[in-house]
């Protein structure tokens, strides 16, 4: 479903009902929408390009696909939708990974550590 622009509360509500989050594009950095979906425990199908392979562990938290291969994208969607156990496991792993990598406290701590390392070299 394409919803257009929605607020953060509605994002959380929509993700709580989602079976899959798909963002298959040619160029993305590290989209917040993928981190939000993973934090909500939703398996992600996304492009195998740019920053997405850093965010999604292929076959573990979702699937990385070639955006030029619609049949591959459809097959991954079908695999998740037809296997509730796989969907649950991927969602759990996605949630765990998102908290570890993308939680604001973790990001702030890593950013601080980088600054401290750079400053200690001066």
Secondary structure as UniProt FT lines:
FT   HELIX           8..16
FT   STRAND          20..23
FT   HELIX           32..39
FT   TURN            40..41
FT   STRAND          43..47
FT   TURN            50..51
FT   HELIX           52..55
FT   TURN            59..61
FT   STRAND          62..65
FT   TURN            67..68
FT   HELIX           70..82
FT   HELIX           84..102
FT   HELIX           104..120
//
